[in-house]
Amino acid sequence: MFLAEQATEAVSTYEHFDIFMVIFTILIAAGLVRLLLQRPRKNVFAIGFGTVALLVFIAADVKMVSGW
């Protein structure tokens, strides 16, 4: 009986901060693309850091959206 009551309660976990997470992910992706398109010298440390940050934010976005 208790499990059936919980299944009927559809509670959304959406918060306004979720929009900022998506915007930050887009900004990180744009910055990483900009770093990858540099011609004379590429900053390998910045590319690596941006890649790791983008992967973390994408994973957080996927987890966030799956909770909606």
C-alpha positions in Angstrom: 0.0 0.0 0.0 2.8 2.4 0.9 4.7 1.8 -2.4 1.5 2.4 -4.4 1.0 5.7 -2.7 4.6 6.8 -3.5 4.2 5.7 -7.1 1.1 7.9 -7.6 2.9 11.0 -6.3 4.7 12.5 -9.2 6.9 15.3 -7.8 9.1 17.3 -10.1 12.6 18.1 -8.9 12.9 21.1 -11.3 14.6 24.2 -9.8 15.5 27.5 -11.3 19.2 26.7 -10.8 18.9 24.0 -13.5 18.7 26.7 -16.2 22.1 28.1 -15.0 23.6 24.6 -15.2 22.6 24.2 -18.8 23.9 27.7 -19.6 27.2 27.0 -18.0 27.5 23.8 -20.0 26.9 25.7 -23.2 29.5 28.3 -22.2 32.1 25.6 -21.4 31.4 23.9 -24.8 31.8 27.2 -26.6 35.0 27.9 -24.9 36.4 24.5 -25.6 35.5 24.8 -29.3 37.2 28.2 -29.4 40.3 26.7 -27.8 40.4 23.9 -30.3 40.1 26.2 -33.3 43.2 28.3 -32.3 45.8 28.1 -35.0 49.2 29.3 -33.9 49.6 27.7 -30.5 47.2 25.5 -28.6 47.0 25.6 -24.8 47.0 21.9 -24.0 46.3 22.4 -20.3 43.3 24.6 -21.0 41.9 22.1 -23.5 42.3 19.3 -21.0 40.7 21.3 -18.2 37.9 22.4 -20.5 37.3 18.8 -21.6 37.1 17.5 -18.0 34.8 20.3 -17.0 32.5 19.8 -20.0 32.3 16.0 -19.2 31.4 16.7 -15.6 28.8 19.3 -16.5 27.3 17.0 -19.1 27.0 14.2 -16.6 25.4 16.6 -14.1 23.0 17.8 -16.7 22.0 14.3 -17.7 21.4 13.4 -14.0 19.5 16.6 -13.5 17.2 16.1 -16.5 16.5 12.5 -15.7 15.1 13.6 -12.3 12.6 15.9 -14.0 
